[in-house]
Amino acid sequence: MSAADRPRPYQSYVYAYPHKTAYRPLDDRPELSTLWAAERKDALALYLHVPFCEVRCGFCNLFTRIGAPGELTTRYLDALDRQATAVRDALGDDGPVRFAAAAFGGGTPTFLTADELDRLCDIAEKRMGADLSAVPLSVETSPATATADRLAVLTERGATRVSIGVQSFVAEEAKAAVRPQRGTEVVAALDRIRDAGVPVLNVDLIYGIDGQTPRSWRYSLDAAMSWQPEELYLYPLYVRPLTGLGGRARSDDDAWDARRLAFYRQGRDHLVAHGYEQVSMRMFRRRGAPAAAFDDHACQTDGMIGLGCGARSYTSRLHYSFDYAVATAEVRGIIDAYTRTEDFTRAEVGYAVDDDEAHRRHLLQSLLQAEGMSRAEYRARFGGDVDDDFGPELERFAARGWLDASAPADLLRLGPEGLAHSDALGPELFSPAVRARMAAYEPK
């Protein structure tokens, strides 16, 4: 394989397709009731976005702001309530409307007080009709906000999974990642989550931080495992525009890539040796642990309702949201505009999904999971063979050694090197139209 055919391994984390940077204002601003009229609504996912954090980490490019002065959280929840009412009305009553899974993300949902978290749950249940006690409910938290009273509300309302961003148990590494936290605070938060009895604990860690060594990386891995988390996410560090680390130029990209790949392999092998199974490039689940994943919701096929100014919603033909930004002033402006909005009956910003995009999304989001994709399932959904639709791409992946040649004939699955290069493989499946829009996007 030539050097030109060896893509850089860390290009883009593909957690959703198309990415929000491909979204644009929708000229027709379609009514939600029209968008959802012909959609299946019996296995929806519900996502509530809280765009507030106590601090902003140096690597973070999420839609969030530091703090909430005045009554901003109250105004935000008021707007969320109005949006939920409008969206539930738009879903109609012409067929079953059921939520198979729910999640609170951000930002940091537990930035809200215990009473405000209770209200957030009420919006999900009383406005949207989601039964939080009967479906998987995942909530993100941070060491400073995982307090006993907040955790008590979440467990009482049915939370089955709490995910905490620790990133590193080494103080110098946390500082290098512009992650202000105290070790004692992290330990206390993990103890409180375990004491709360949440069925699934997930701990996020980051590799590739300046000054990190194989020894310190193993220290963080072992420290995290001492709480026996059901899940561990291992994230490569990215340095993105408009973030705290974004102004730091790197002249050693090849060396940094090599270090991150080495850390990834070390982390993967260490977790597998200690009883974890790999679910994706980033996700590892302890063997025998209860799964907090969706019972009967498939991200490739089922719709999603996102509430909040940083959330996105999916129908089979349109992905839509509100405006997206990273810079502080822009984020604040979007949040303020959201809190003043009275009419939530139309989609504002989005990307239309045609047949080709639907095929790409299904392949991409299936292939990036360690279990792979059934060719028969693809054929049943789209009426054609994945090898015919994506032959050149699959041949290229096979030539690089990314596909598992030992997989059963019907199963398209990545091998160890394919999973290791997920952040290169995913972007290669982007359509030309999505690539063009992402390239034309001006960060703000």
C-alpha positions in Angstrom: 0.0 0.0 0.0 1.4 3.4 -1.0 1.9 6.2 1.5 -0.8 8.2 -0.4 -3.3 5.4 0.4 -2.5 5.6 4.1 -5.0 8.2 5.5 -4.4 9.9 8.8 -6.1 7.8 11.4 -7.7 10.7 13.3 -9.8 12.8 10.9 -13.3 13.0 12.4 -15.3 11.4 15.1 -18.5 10.3 13.3 -21.1 10.0 16.0 -23.9 11.1 13.6 -24.3 11.5 9.9 -24.5 14.0 8.3 -22.6 16.2 10.7 -24.2 19.5 11.8 -21.7 21.5 9.8 -23.5 20.2 6.7 -26.8 21.6 8.0 -28.1 24.8 6.5 -31.1 27.1 7.1 -34.2 25.5 5.5 -35.9 28.0 3.1 -39.3 26.4 3.4 -39.2 25.9 7.2 -41.4 22.8 7.0 -44.0 22.2 9.6 -43.1 19.4 12.0 -46.6 17.9 11.7 -45.9 17.5 8.0 -42.5 16.1 8.5 -43.7 13.4 11.0 -47.0 12.6 9.4 -45.8 9.5 7.5 -43.1 8.4 9.9 -43.1 5.4 12.1 -43.3 6.7 15.7 -43.4 3.5 17.8 -39.7 3.2 18.7 -38.4 6.8 18.9 -35.4 8.0 20.8 -35.9 11.2 23.0 -32.9 13.5 23.6 -33.1 16.6 25.9 -30.1 19.0 25.6 -28.9 21.2 28.4 -26.3 23.7 27.1 -24.7 24.7 30.3 -21.4 23.7 32.0 -19.5 25.0 35.1 -16.3 25.1 33.0 -15.4 24.6 29.4 -12.7 22.0 28.8 -9.9 22.9 26.3 -10.8 20.1 23.9 -14.6 20.7 23.9 -16.4 21.8 20.8 -19.9 21.0 22.0 -22.7 23.5 22.0 -22.5 24.8 25.5 -21.8 27.9 27.6 -20.2 28.5 30.9 -22.7 29.4 33.6 -26.2 30.6 33.5 -26.6 34.1 34.9 -29.8 35.4 36.3 -32.8 33.1 35.6 -31.4 31.7 32.4 -31.9 28.1 33.4 -35.5 28.9 34.3 -36.1 30.6 31.0 -34.4 27.7 29.1 -36.6 25.1 30.8 -39.7 27.3 30.0 -38.7 27.3 26.3 -38.0 23.6 26.5 -41.5 23.1 27.9 -43.0 25.1 25.0 -41.0 23.2 22.4 -42.0 19.8 23.9 -45.6 20.8 23.8 -45.4 21.9 20.2 -43.4 18.8 19.1 -45.8 16.4 20.9 -48.7 18.0 19.2 -46.9 17.7 15.8 -46.4 14.0 16.3 -50.2 13.6 16.2 -52.5 10.9 17.4 -53.0 9.0 14.1 -50.8 6.2 15.2 -48.8 4.9 18.2 -46.3 7.3 19.6 -43.8 5.6 21.8 -40.3 6.4 23.1 -38.0 3.4 23.3 -35.1 5.3 24.9 -34.2 8.6 26.4 -31.1 10.6 27.1 -30.1 13.9 28.8 -27.0 15.4 27.3 -25.2 18.7 26.9 -23.3 20.6 28.1 -23.8 19.0 31.5 -27.4 18.2 32.4 -26.5 18.0 36.1 -25.5 21.7 35.9 -29.3 22.0 36.7 -30.3 21.9 40.3 -32.1 18.8 41.7 -35.5 20.6 41.4 -34.6 21.7 37.8 -33.7 18.1 36.9 -37.1 17.0 38.3 -38.7 19.5 36.0 -36.6 18.2 33.1 -38.0 14.7 33.7 -41.5 16.1 33.9 -41.1 17.7 30.5 -40.0 14.3 29.1 -42.8 12.5 30.7 -45.8 14.9 31.0 -45.2 16.8 27.8 -43.7 14.2 25.5 -45.3 11.1 27.0 -42.0 9.2 27.6 -42.1 6.6 30.4 -38.7 7.2 31.9 -39.1 4.4 34.4 -39.7 1.8 31.6 -37.0 2.7 29.1 -33.2 3.1 29.2 -32.4 6.6 30.4 -28.8 7.9 30.1 -27.6 11.1 31.7 -24.2 12.9 31.4 -22.6 14.4 34.5 -19.3 15.9 35.7 -17.3 15.5 38.9 -18.4 18.9 40.3 -22.2 18.4 39.6 -22.7 14.7 40.5 -24.1 15.7 43.9 -26.1 13.4 46.0 -29.4 15.3 45.7 -29.1 15.4 41.9 -28.3 11.7 41.7 -31.2 11.0 43.9 -33.6 12.7 41.5 -32.2 10.9 38.6 -32.4 7.4 40.2 -35.9 8.1 41.4 -37.0 9.1 37.9 -35.5 6.0 36.3 -31.9 6.7 35.2 -30.3 3.5 34.1 -26.9 4.9 33.0 -24.8 7.8 34.2 -21.8 8.9 32.2 -19.1 11.0 33.8 -16.3 12.7 32.0 -13.0 12.2 34.0 -10.6 12.3 31.0 -7.5 11.6 33.2 -6.8 10.7 36.8 -3.4 12.4 36.5 -3.6 16.1 37.6 -1.0 17.3 35.2 -2.7 15.7 32.3 -6.1 17.2 33.3 -4.4 20.6 33.4 -2.8 20.1 30.0 -6.2 19.4 28.6 -7.6 22.5 30.2 -9.8 20.3 32.4 -10.1 22.0 35.8 -10.8 19.4 38.4 -9.5 18.0 41.6 -8.7 14.4 42.2 -10.6 14.3 45.4 -13.6 15.7 43.7 -13.4 13.0 41.0 -13.2 10.2 43.6 -16.0 11.6 45.6 -18.3 11.9 42.6 -17.6 8.3 41.5 -18.3 7.1 45.0 -21.6 9.0 45.0 -22.7 7.5 41.7 -21.9 4.0 42.9 -23.8 4.7 46.2 -26.8 5.9 44.2 -27.2 2.5 42.7 -27.4 3.5 39.0 -27.2 0.2 37.1 -24.6 1.4 34.5 -21.7 3.7 35.2 -19.7 5.0 32.2 -16.3 6.7 32.6 -14.8 8.8 29.8 -11.0 8.9 29.4 -8.9 10.7 26.8 -5.6 9.7 25.3 -3.1 11.8 23.4 -2.8 14.6 26.0 0.5 16.5 26.1 2.8 14.8 28.6 0.9 11.6 28.7 3.0 8.4 28.8 2.1 4.7 28.6 2.6 4.5 32.3 0.3 7.4 33.1 -2.3 6.1 30.6 -2.3 2.8 32.3 -2.6 4.5 35.7 -5.8 6.3 34.5 -7.2 3.0 33.0 -6.6 1.1 36.3 -7.9 4.0 38.4 -11.1 4.0 36.3 -11.5 0.2 36.5 -11.2 0.3 40.3 -14.9 1.4 40.4 -15.8 -1.5 38.1 -17.6 0.7 35.6 -20.0 -1.2 33.3 -18.7 0.9 30.4 -15.6 2.8 29.5 -15.2 5.2 26.6 -11.7 5.9 25.4 -11.5 9.1 23.3 -8.5 10.3 21.2 -7.7 13.9 21.9 -8.7 16.3 19.1 -7.6 19.9 18.8 -10.4 21.7 17.0 -10.9 25.4 16.0 -12.4 27.8 18.5 -11.7 25.6 21.5 -9.3 26.2 24.3 -6.7 24.1 22.7 -7.5 25.3 19.2 -4.8 27.9 19.1 -2.0 25.4 19.8 -0.2 24.7 16.5 1.1 21.1 16.0 4.1 20.5 13.8 4.3 16.8 14.7 1.0 15.5 13.4 2.5 12.2 12.2 4.2 11.6 15.5 1.1 12.6 17.4 -1.0 10.2 15.3 1.5 7.4 16.1 1.3 8.2 19.8 -2.5 8.2 19.8 -2.6 4.9 17.9 -0.2 3.4 20.4 -2.3 4.7 23.3 -5.4 3.3 21.7 -4.0 -0.1 21.3 -2.6 -0.1 24.8 -6.0 0.9 26.2 -7.9 -1.6 24.1 -5.6 -4.5 25.0 -5.6 -3.6 28.7 -9.4 -3.4 28.9 -9.9 -6.6 27.0 -7.4 -8.4 29.3 -9.4 -7.2 32.3 -12.8 -8.4 31.3 -14.1 -5.8 28.9 -15.4 -6.4 25.3 -15.0 -3.9 22.6 -18.3 -2.4 21.2 -16.8 0.2 19.0 -13.5 2.1 18.6 -14.4 4.1 21.7 -16.8 2.0 23.7 -15.9 -0.9 25.9 -18.4 -2.8 28.1 -17.6 -5.1 31.0 -18.5 -8.7 30.3 -21.7 -9.7 32.0 -22.7 -6.1 32.8 -26.3 -5.0 32.1 -26.7 -3.3 28.8 -28.0 0.2 29.1 -28.4 0.5 25.3 -31.7 0.9 23.5 -34.0 -2.1 23.8 -35.7 -1.8 20.4 -34.4 1.4 18.9 -32.0 1.2 16.0 -30.2 4.5 15.3 -29.9 3.5 11.6 -33.7 3.1 11.1 -35.7 4.7 13.8 -36.4 8.4 14.4 -35.3 10.7 17.1 -36.8 13.7 18.8 -34.3 16.2 20.1 -35.4 19.0 22.4 -33.3 22.0 23.2 -31.3 24.4 21.1 -28.3 22.0 20.7 -30.3 18.9 19.9 -31.0 17.4 16.6 -34.0 15.4 15.4 -34.2 12.7 12.7 -36.9 11.7 10.3 -36.3 9.3 7.5 -36.0 12.3 5.0 -34.8 15.2 7.1 -32.3 15.8 9.9 -33.0 19.1 11.6 -31.9 21.2 14.5 -31.2 24.9 15.4 -28.1 26.8 14.5 -24.7 25.4 15.6 -21.7 27.3 17.0 -18.7 26.8 19.3 -17.5 30.4 20.0 -18.8 31.8 23.3 -20.6 34.8 21.9 -22.3 32.9 19.1 -23.5 30.1 21.6 -24.9 32.7 24.0 -26.8 34.4 21.2 -28.4 31.2 20.0 -29.4 30.2 23.6 -30.9 33.6 24.2 -32.8 33.4 20.9 -34.1 30.0 21.9 -35.4 31.2 25.2 -37.4 33.9 23.5 -38.9 31.6 20.9 -42.7 31.1 21.1 -43.3 29.1 17.9 -41.6 25.7 17.8 -43.8 24.2 15.1 -41.3 24.4 12.2 -37.9 23.0 11.4 -35.3 25.8 11.1 -31.9 24.2 10.1 -31.2 20.9 8.6 -30.1 18.5 5.9 -32.4 16.5 3.5 -31.7 12.8 3.4 -32.1 11.2 0.0 -31.8 7.5 -0.8 -28.0 7.6 -1.3 -27.5 9.4 2.0 -29.8 6.9 3.8 -27.7 4.1 2.4 -24.5 5.8 3.5 -25.8 6.5 7.0 -26.9 2.9 7.5 -23.6 1.4 6.3 -21.5 3.9 8.3 -23.4 3.6 11.6 -23.5 -0.1 11.3 -19.9 -0.7 10.2 -18.4 1.4 13.0 -19.8 -1.0 15.5 -17.7 -4.0 16.3 -20.6 -6.4 15.6 -20.7 -5.2 12.0 -23.6 -5.2 9.5 -25.7 -7.9 8.0 -25.7 -7.8 4.2 -29.1 -9.4 4.3 -30.5 -6.7 6.5 -29.1 -4.0 4.2 -30.7 -5.8 1.2 -34.0 -6.1 2.9 -34.1 -2.4 3.8 -32.8 -0.9 0.5 -33.5 -3.6 -2.1 -29.9 -3.8 -3.3 -26.5 -5.2 -2.3 -24.1 -3.2 -0.2 -21.2 -4.5 -2.3 -22.9 -3.1 -5.5 -23.6 0.3 -3.8 -20.2 0.8 -2.1 -17.9 -1.6 -4.0 -15.0 0.8 -4.5 -15.0 1.9 -0.9 -15.2 -1.7 0.5 -12.4 -2.8 -1.8 -10.3 0.0 -0.6 -11.0 -0.9 3.0 -10.2 -4.5 2.4 -6.9 -3.6 0.7 -5.9 -1.7 3.8 -6.6 -4.7 6.0 -9.5 -2.9 7.7 -12.2 -5.5 7.0 -12.5 -8.8 8.9 -11.8 -11.5 6.2 -12.8 -14.2 8.6 -16.3 -12.9 9.2 -19.3 -15.0 8.0 -20.3 -14.4 4.3 -23.3 -12.4 5.3 -21.5 -10.2 7.8 -19.6 -7.1 6.9 -17.3 -6.4 9.9 -14.2 -4.4 10.7 -11.1 -6.2 11.9 -8.9 -4.8 14.7 -7.1 -2.4 12.3 -10.4 -1.2 10.9 -11.8 -0.4 14.3 -8.5 1.4 15.1 -9.0 3.5 12.0 -12.7 4.3 12.5 -12.0 8.0 12.4 -10.5 7.7 9.0 -12.9 5.1 7.6 -16.1 7.0 8.6 -15.3 10.2 6.7 -14.5 8.2 3.6 -18.1 7.2 3.4 -19.4 10.8 3.4 -21.1 11.8 0.2 -19.7 14.5 -2.1 -22.6 16.8 -1.2 -21.9 16.4 2.6 -18.2 16.9 2.1 -18.8 20.1 0.1 -21.1 21.5 2.7 -18.8 20.7 5.6 -15.9 22.3 3.7 -17.9 25.4 3.1 -18.9 25.8 6.7 -17.4 28.7 8.4 -16.7 28.0 12.1 -18.4 30.4 14.5 
